[in-house]
Amino acid sequence: MTGRELTEAHRLIRAARTEFGPRSRCDAELAACERRLGEPLRVALAGTLKSGKSTLLNALIGDEIAPTDATECTRVVTWFQQSATPRIQLTADGRPRLLPVLRTDGQLTLDLGVTADRVEKLEVFWPSSLLDDFTIIDTPGTSSNSRDVSERTLALLAPEDGICEADAIVYLMRDLHDTDVQLLQNIQDQMATGTGPLGVVGVLSRADEIDGGHGDPLAAAHRLSRALADAPELRGLHQSFIPVSGLLALRGQTLRQAEFTILRTLASVPRNDLEAALISVTRFTAPTSNLPVTEIDRTRLVNAFGLFGIRLAVSMIHAGIADAPALAAELLRRSGLDDLRRTLNSQFGQRNEQLKAYSAMASLKRILNRHSGSEGLSRQVDRSLADTHTFTELRLLSSIRATRLSELDRDLATRVLGGKGISAHQRLGLPANAGPAQRRDAALRAIRDWRNRLDNPLLDPLTAATCRAVARSCESIVEDSRTAVR
């Protein structure tokens, strides 16, 4: 399947540019469509106010370059893109200009110099391996008290008259609120009309703060994630939410020796005394505290780790972790970031060509609709969007929990549709070294099983469409296996 969609998208865009000519009013738009095919995949981070988007972005990149405090920067859409050297560009009032690259206590400081309403685009160019594969778009919180701030996010993700600028979305949620349901519904509506993204990954963010950060919030986050998967309000809108603590993940990548030294000092404090101090931020940072760490260091530590992060780090030191690299690795492991990275790779990274092709052809379709005389080319675009099975897989993955399949069958369907990886052995649950004949036989058995499910006359349309798509995915594996045998 790989590459065919991208090749077809290039062909159709070039055909449109030839048909309209280089001096046409839409040539610049068509050129932008074609350039998009060669750019990294665009992934937007979305969620309500204080959902932890900027902290998660910093954790994914491994550097503190997205502002997390309430400044004008958090009120605008910010694009993070790959660059050999750091650079920040602001476009306001129709004029682009470079901003100075400044750091304060290791964090990137952005001073826009203008109010958020005058900003047309804010771009941060940064050296990062993640940005080789993805352009990350950080969006303002949608439940902001300022209506125009929320509208900036909606204009990007679910425009009333246009195409979503993101190829895929990572949606962050701390708990289930009406605002989350409404935005997810808007995104789903856009996907249904072909103007939205094809992929959505859910994240239960700030997992270290579940249940107030007391007890074992990470375990509580996993329980809440399972409950959200079956929440009736989200039925048909999303299938699962990955618990992630962006704060722990970030510290796992940026932990300094000085911070480890302070944590080791705190680990020497009698446990009851330390627990009493960690009841609240106010008590932990109080000037009258008897803790053997300065007030300034305690304040910096709680801002960097949070109360739960401090408790967790100290408990790890008690358990035998003896140096900063070992502590950093364990914080990262427990944060859930690796689970998110694997999901991003399996659902977005491995499908980057298909996702970009879909976005480009959806934009091409919109351009063609504005111009008469291009009906033949428009029909070709329609056929490509409708007939490409990869696009069908991505749509159904987002709504698979709304089917009437059993939990076991939903898991099987998710795997075959590429939700755990798009290689044949991953789809079929086979070892990586399974040969073409083994893949073919497993796919043929799966085809029979899923076609048998279609014999049920009581199947609803979505469940039937999912069964047909799973069988079709297996048929593609059979076709590829036969080619490999030859």
N, C-alpha and C positions, 0 to 999 in steps of 0.2 A: 504493500500500500504506500510505502514511503516515497515521497518525491513526486508522485503523479499529480496530486492536487496543486502543488506549487508550479509545476510545469504548465498545467492547464490555465492557472491564473495568469502567468506571464503571457501566454498566448492570447488570451482574451483581452487583456489590457493593451497589448501591442496592436491587436486588431482594432480596438476602439481608437487608439491614437492615430492609426493609419486612416481609419474611416473619417474621423473628424478633422484631421490635418493639424500641423504644428502651430498654426495661428488661431486655432479655435479658442473660445473662452474657457473651455473645460480642459485644455491640455495640461495646465498646471495641476489640476486635481488628479488627472490620470497619471501624471508623472509622480505625484505624491503616493498614489496607490502602488505604483511599481517600485518606488523606493522602499515602501513599507515591507515588501517581500524580502528585502535583503537586510532588514534591521532585526535586532533582537526582539523576542516576543514581549508584548506589552502586558504587564500584570499590574492591576490596580489593587491597592489595599483600601478597603472600605469598612465602615462600621459607624456606630454612634459615637458621640463625644466621649472622650476618655476611655475608649475601648482598647487603647494600647497600640495603635497602628504604628506610630513613629518609633516606639521602643522595639516593636517586632521588626521593623525595617532595619534599624540599627543592628539588631541581632542577626538578621539574615546576611547583611553586608559585613558584619564583624567590626564595625567602626561607628563611632557616635557622630553621625553627620546629619541626622534628621532632628530638628528641634523638638523637644518633648514638653516644653513649658508653654503656657498660653501666651504666645506672641502673635504678631501679624502673620508670621510665616505659617502658623498652624491654621490660618484662616483661608489659605489659598492652596490650589492644586499644585503639587511640586513633582517634577519629573527627575528621576535619578538615572543617569546614563553613564556608560563606560567611557573612560578617558585615560590616557597615559599619565596625565597630570591633573590635579584638582583645579576646577574652574567653576564659577557660578555665574549664570547669565539671567538677568531679569529683563523682561519685556513689559514696558508700561507706557501707556499713552502712544503706542505705535512705535516706540523706539527701544531697541535692545541695548543693554549696557552691562558691563562686567562688574560684579561686586567683589570686594576684597575677601580673600579666604582667611578667616580668623578663627582661632581656637581659644576657648577659655576652659581651664581645667580638663583639657583633653576633648572637649565637646566643640563641634563646629558652631560658630555664632553667625547668624544671618541678620544683617540689618538692611531691610528693604529700602529704606529711605522714602517710601511712599506708603499710602494706606492700601489695604488689601483690595479695595474696590477698583483701584487703578491698575492692578497687576493683570496682565494678559497671559503671561506664562513665566514660570520660575523653573529653571533647569539647573540641577547640580550634576556636574560631570566629575566622576571619581574613579580612581583605579580600584577595581574589584573583580574577582573571578565570577561572582554572581551576576554582575552587570554585563559580563561577556554574553550571557545567555538570556537575560531578562532586563528590560527597561521597567523599573518599578515606579508606579505612580501613587504617591501618597495623597489621599484626599481628606478634606476637612470632615469633622464629625457631623452626621446628618441630623442629630437632635440639638444642634446648636441653637441657642436663644436668638441668634441673628439669622433671620430668614435667608438673607443673601448668601451667607456662608453655606447653608445646607443646599441651596440651589446650585452652587458651583459644583458640588459633588453629583447632584442629580443630572446636571447638564452634561457631565462627562459619562456617567454610567448608564443613565436611562433618559436620553434626550427625547423630547416630545417630537422633534422633527429632524431626525438625523441618525447617524450611526454611532454606536458606542466606540469611543477611541481606544478602549482596552480590548485586548484579545481574550483575556481571562481575568477573573476577579478572585482575590482572597478576601473573604468576608469575616470580620472579627466580631465576636459577640461575647459579652460578659455574663449575660443572663437573657432570658427571652422577654422582649418588650414589643409593644405594638409597632414602634418605629422600625425594629428589625424586620418584622413580618411584612410591613408595608414596602420597605426598600427591596427585600428579596422578591416580593411579588412583582414590583416594577421591573426588576431585572429579568425575572422569569417571563413576563409579558413581552419584553424586548426580544428575548431569545426566541419566543414563539413566532414573532413576526419577522425574524431574520435580521433585526437591526441591533441585537445585543450580542454579548460575548457568547462563546460556546462552552466555556468552562468556568465553574465556580467551586472553590474549595473553602470549606468552613473551618474557622478556628475559634475554639473557646479560649479567649485570651485572658491574660493576667491570672493564670491558673494558680499562682502562688497566693492569691488574695481570696480564693473561694473560702467560704465560711469564716471570713474575717482574718484569714491567714493563720488561724489557730489550729491545733491538732495536726492533721495531715491534709493540708489543702490540695495537694497534688492528687491524692487518692479521691478526695471529694470531687475534684474537677473531672476525673475519669467517670465517676458515677453520674455527674450532671451531663456529661457528654453523651452517655448512653441514654439518659432520659430525654435529651433533646432530639436524639435520632428518631424517637417515636412520638414526639410532641405533635398532637393533631393540628396545631396552628401552622406547623412547618410541613405538613404532608404535601408532597408534590413540589415543595420549594427547595428542599435540600435533604441530602442523605445522611450526613454525619458532620461532627465538629471535632477537630483535633485539639486536645488540651495542650496549651503551650504557655510557658512563663517566659515572656520576652526578656524580663529583667534577669532571670537566672541564666538564660542563654547568652545574653550580652556579657554578663560578668564572666561566664565560662570562656569567653574569647578575649576579654580585655583585662583580666585580673592582673593586678600589679603586685610586686613583691611587698611593697609597703602595706597594701591592704591585707595581704596574708599575714604579715607580722602583727598587725593590729588584731586580726581575728584569733591568732594564736595566743595573744595576750589575754583576750577575753575568755578563751578556753581555759585559762588558768584560774579564773574566778570560780568560787564555789557555785555549783549549778543552781541552787535555790536563789542565791543572790542575783545571778545573771537573769534567770527567768523572771524574777520580780522586776528587774530593770526593763525587760523586754515586753512588759505588759502593754506599753504604749510608746509612741514616738516621743511624746512630751517627757515621759519619765526617763527614757533612755538617753535623751540629749540634755537633760536638766543640768544646769551649772553646778548644782549641789550634789550631783551623783558621786558616789565613792568608787566608781569603776576606775581601774588603772589606765584609762585612755582619755586623752584630752577631749574637751567638749567639741572642738573643731573637728577632730578625727571621728568622733562618734556621729556628728551631724553628716559628715561626708559619707561615712559608712552606711548609715541608714538611707541616705538618698540613693546610694549606688546599689544596695542589696535589698532594701526593705527589711522589715522585722523578721519575716519568715526566712529570708535568705541568710540573715545573720545566724538565726537559730540552726538552720540546716548546715551552714558552713562550720559552725562550732561543733555540731554533733559529728560531722565527718572527721574533724581534727581529733575529737575524743575517740573516734573509732579507729584511728591509726594513720590517717592521711598526714604526711609529714612535710610536704612541700607545695608550693604554689601551682606548678603544672598539674600535679595529681588532683588537687582541689578543683582547678579549672575544668579538667576533663570530667569530673564527676558532676559538677554543676551543669555542664552542657548536656551530659547524658540524661540527667533527670528533668531537664527543662522541657522536653518534648520537641525541641527544634529539629532533631534528626528525623522524627516522624513526619514533620511538615516538609522538610527538604525532600524526603523520599516521595511524598505525595505530589509535590510540585514537579518532580522529575517524571514520575509515571504518568500524571494526568496532563501536564503542560509541556515539560521539557522534551519528552519523547514524541510529542505531537506538535512540536513548534511549527513545522512546515505546514501541517494541515490547518492549524489555528490561524496562522498568518494568511494562508490562502483564502480561508473563509472570510476573514475580515476584509481583505482586499476585494474579493468578489462581491461582498455585500455593499461595499462603497461604490464599486463599479456599477452595480445594479441601480443604485440610487442616482448616479450621474446619468446613466442611460435613460432612466425614467423621465428626466427633465428635458430630453431632446427627442423630437419626433424623427422618424426615418431610420431609427436604429433597432426596430422591432426584431429583426433576425438575430442580431447580436445579443439582444436582451433575452431572447428565448434560449440561446446557448448558455448564457449565464444561469438562467433558471434551471436548466437541465443539470448543469454542473453542481449547483447548490443542492438540488433535490436528489441526484443520483449518487453522490459521493457518500459511501457508507460510513466513512470516518465521521462525518458530520452528524449522521444519525446516532452513532455510538455516543458521541459527546452529549448530545441533547438528552438521550435516555439515561445516561449516568446521573444527570442532575435531578431526575425525577423518579429514580428507581424505587425509592421507599414508598411512593404513592401507588405502586402496583399491588396486586393481591397475591403476589408470590409469597411463599413461606420465607422465613428468615434465612434458612439454608439455601433456598433457590435464589434469593436476592443476592447472597454472597457469591454464589456460582455465576449468576448473570453479570454481576459487577466485574468479576475476574475475567470472564470471556469477552466482555465489551472493552477490556483494556484498562479498567480502573486500578489494577495492581501492576500494570506494565503491559506494553503492547507487543512484546515478542511472543511467538507461538507457544513456547514452553511455559511462559508466565500465564498466558490466557488459559491454558489447559491444565495447569498445575503439575507439569512434568519437570523432571530434572533438566538442568541447562544443557546437558549433553545428549538429550533425547534425539534420536535420528529422525529423518523424514518419514520413514515408514511408521514409527511409533507415534509421531505427531498426527499423521494421517488417520491411523486407526482410532486414536483417542478422539479426534475431531469428528469422525464418522459416527462414533457412538454418541457423542454429544448432540449431533444433528438429529439423530433418531429420537433421543430423549426430549429435545425441545420441540420437535415437530409433534410428538405425541401429546405434549401439553396443549398444543393448538387444537386438538380434537375436542377439547372441553367447550361445549356451546355456551357456557355461562361466563366465559372470559370477557372482562371489560376491554375497551379499545386499547388503553395504555398497556395493560398486561399482555394482550395479544401482540401489540407492536413490539414490546420488549422481547417476547419469545421469538418472534420472526427475526428480529435484529441479531439475537444471540445465535440462532441457527445460521444466519447469513455470515456472521463473523467466523463461524466454524467452517463454512463452505470456502471462505477465502483461504483459511489455513490448509484445507485439502488441496485447493488449486495450487498454492505455493509449494506444498509438499510434493505434488506430482511433478512440478517443474524442477524441483531439486533432485528428484530421483532420476529424471532424464539426463 
